[in-house]
Amino acid sequence: MSRYDVLLVDGMNLVHRAQHGGNELSTRLPGVDEDIPIGAVYQFIRSAVILHDEHGGPKVPLIVCWEGDREDGGWRRELFPGYKSGRNRSGDIDAQVDILQDLLTTCGWSQAWSDRHEADDTLATLARHLEARDKRVGIVTGDHDLHQCVTKNVHIIDPNGHRHDLVNNTWKLRDVRHRWTVEPGRVPDVKALMGDSSDSVPGAKGIGKLWAHGLIRTYGTLDILLAHVKKDPEVLATMADGSVKRSVTKGRSIRDEDTQIRTYRRIVTTVDSAPVDFFPRAYDAGAVVQKFRDLKFASLLAPSTLKTIGQIANA
């Protein structure tokens, strides 16, 4: 099993996954007159402890990275107003994130963010800096956008575990190359063409997943492709079955949407030079126990769990 020198956690991604695993849990905190949902908080801590035991170790730091643009969509929405327009924020999720961030501060865990940037940018920035210091980095996320960050020493640990062909639920270079049929750094080129419905990024008209993959495989980069269609709209795309097809219509579509496509690429590309800030933290073992009792997290009071929480705080 792979062991990493540092684990980076995509906070909101794991919260949403955790909500599905414990969304029926609720409790009444001291001084609060009504029950509040806390299932995602419980499942997040439980999952993080298990992931740390499996992929890290007693001396391995764990850093939870959060969105820095929850309020206004950050610079990406300024660049493209339709970005993530189909998403609705959940009040329950926001409330649980606030509880969780406060709890993690008491646990002494590192939490990072970057103003007006997404968690992906913070994850990419920390991964780049850590890899430059010869660290092996495991990024915990089910978000395939971060496949573009995979290198020899930076891997994606998928907490969803849906793919049976992944070793230890971990995306390494060979897995990303097989999934996208291009190098990790070219993933944004593919996504700019095919679009991303989860983020409301439309992509180029008439260019689906198969054509997008084939075009980037054939031309190497989006810039070379755009330069080609500017001169000749008859675009060659090598299809999955090995055949070669021409499409004047698709070529003209790409040529006419040059500016938009470049904007889409910028939006789907993670920033690996974001200004990262860290939450204040102060590990207090007694306060952790009391908060777990207040939240009625009885199973998290197990000695082995408390030990791992302390190890993460002191790593």
N, C-alpha and C positions, 0 to 999 in steps of 0.2 A: 504494500500500500504506500502511495506517495505521501511523504511528509514535507511540509513547507516551513520556511523560516518565518513567514508572516501570513496571516489570513486577513483578507479584506472582505467585509460583508456589505452587500447591497441592502441597506436598511429597509427601504420601502418594499423592495421585492420580497424580502423574507417576511415582512409584516403581512403582506397580502396573502402569501402562502400560509402563514401561521393562522390567519383569520379563518381559513377554510378548515384548518385542523382543530380549532378550538372556539368556533364562533358562538357556541351555546353557553359559554361560561360568562357569568356576571357576578358581581358582588357589591356590597355597600361599604364604602370606605368610611373611616371615622370622620364625623363632621359633615357627611353627605347624606341627604334625605332620600335618595333614590338609588336603585341598583344601577350600576354602570357596567358595560361590557368590558371584559378583561381577557377574553380568550386568546386574542392575538398576542397580548403581552406574555401570557404564560407559555404559549407554544413557541414564541420567538426565543425566550430564554432557554427553554428545553432543547430546541433545535440547535441553537448556537453552541450549547455545551456539548451536545453529541458530535456536531461537526468538528469542534475543537479537539475532542478526544480522538476522533477518527483521522483527521488530516493535519493536526498540529502536534501538540505535546505540551508538557508542563512549562517550558520556557519560551513558547511561541506566542508573540503578541497577536491580538485580534483587534481590528479597528473597524467599527461600524460607520459606514458612510451614508449621509443623509442628503436629501434634496436641499438645495439652497435657493430654490425658486418656487416654493409651494404657493406663493401668493399671486404672482403675476406671469408665470411661465418663462421668466428670464429672457435672455437675449435671443433665444431661438424663436419665441413667439413674436418678438419685435421684427425679426427677419422674415418670418412667415406666419401671419396671424392665424392661419388655420391649423397650426401645429397643436396636436393633442386636443383639438376642439371637440372631439366626441367623448371625452372622458368627463365623468362626473365625480367630484370628490365626495367621499363619505365622511359625515360628521363623526360617526362611530370610530372610523379609522384614525382621523385626526386626533380625537380625544385619547385614543389608546397610544398613539405615537408620543403624545405629550407625557403620558404616564410612563411609557417605556424609556424615553430619554432621561427622565428624572431618575428612574430606577437604575439605569446603566451608569449614571453619574455616581450613585451611591455604591454600585458594584465596583467602581474604579476602572471601568472599561473605557478605552479610547473611543471617542466619537468625532468624526471629521465632517466638514462641509465646505462648500465654496459659494460665496454670495452670487446669486443669479445664475448659477450653474447647476446642472443636474448631478445626482450622485454618480452617474457614469463618468463624468468628468473628474470628480474627486478620486474615484477608483482608478481611472486611467493614469492620473497624475502621480498618485502614490505608487502605483505599480511600476511606472517608468523610473521613478527615483530609487525605489527599492532594488529593482533589477540592476540599475547602474552600480549598486553597491554589492553586487553578486549575491543577492537574496533570491530564494525560490519563493514565488508568490502564488497563493491560491485565492482566487476571487470567487466568493460564494454568491451566485446569482443564477436565476433561471432565465435571465434576459439575454437573448441571442445578440443584441446590439454589441455586447462586450466581446464577442468572438474576434472582433478586429484587434483586440489587445493581446491576443494569445501569441506567445513566443516560446522558445525552448524552455524558458524558466518562469513564464507566467501562464498559468492554466486557469480554466473556469471550472469550478465545482458546482454542479447543478443539483440543488437541493430537491428538485422535483423527481429526479431519478427515473424519467420516463423512457430513456433510450437504453434498451437492453444491451446494445453493443458498445456502450461506453464502459471503460474500465474504471471502477470506483466512482461512477457518475462524473467523471472528469473529462473535460474537453481539452485535449492536447493538440499540438500542431497537426498531426495526421488526421485527427477527427474533424477539425475545422476545414482542412483542405478537402476532405471527402464530402463534408456537408455543403460547402459553398463552391467547390470546384475551382477556387482561386486562392491566392495567398491571403492571410488574415487582413493585411493592409489594404486589400482591394475590396473587402466586404462593403465599405461605404459606397464604392462605385456601383456595385451590383444593386444595393438597396436604393440608390438614387434613381436608377432606371426602373426597377420593378415596383418601387413604392413600399410603404409600410402602413398597412391599414390600422395597426394598433396605435400609431402616432399620428394618424390622419395625414400622412405624407403620400400624395397621389402618384408620384413617379411619372414617367413619360407615357403619353397616350399610346395604347396598343402594344406596350412592351411588358409582357408578363415575366414570371419567374424564369421560364425556360429560355426566352430570348435574352433576358438580362445576363444570365449566367454565361450563355454562349457568346454574347458580344464581348464581354470582358475577357473571357478565355481567348477569344480570337485576336482582339486588339491589344490586350495587355493592361491598358488603363482607360479610364473614362476620358481623359484629356486627348489621348490618341484617337479614340473613337469620335469625339466631337470634332476634332480637326479633320478627320476623314470625311464625315458626312457634310461638312461645310463645303467640301470640294465635290463630293460625289454622294448623293443620297441613296444609292443602291448599296445597302449595307449587307455584308456577308455575316451570317451567324452560324456557327457550328452547333447543331442540335444534339440532344442527348443520344440519339441513335447513330450519330456519326455522319448524318447527311448534312449537306450544305444548302441553305435556302437564301433567296434574295427577296427583299421586300422594299420597293420604292416608297410605299406608303409609310412604313415604319421608319425608314431612313429620313424621310422628310419631317416626320413627327419629331424625331430627335433633333434634327437640325433647327427646326422652328422653335423648339423649346429649350434651346441651349442655356439661356440665362436661368430659367426655372430649375433645370436639372442640376446646374452647378449650385444653386441655392439649396436644393434638396440634399446634395452631397455634404454641404457644410453642416446642415442640420443633423444628419445622421452620423457624422464623424465625431467621435469623442475628443475632448480637449485634454491633452496630457501635460498642460502647463498652467492649469488653473491655480489661483491663489488660495491655498488650503488653510482653513482655520480649524482649531480643535476646541471641543467643549471643555470646560473645567471639569475635573474629576477628583474625587476624594474617597478612596476605598474605606468603608466602615463596616467590618464584618457583623457587628452587633446590629447596626441599622439595617443591613441587608436581611438578616433573620427577621427583624421586626416587620419590615415591609412585606416580606413573603407571608408572614402570619396575617397581616392586615388584608392582604390580597387573597388569603386562603389558598396559597400555593403550597400545600402540605408536601407534595412529592418533591418539590425543589429544596426542601429542608433536609434531604438525605445528605449524610456526610460527604459522599463521593461528589455530589453536585456542588455543594458549598466549597469543597476543596478545589474543584476545577474553576469555579468563579474567582476564588482567591488567586489561583495560579495565573489566570488571564490578567487580573488586576496588577500583579507583580511582575509580569513578563517584561 
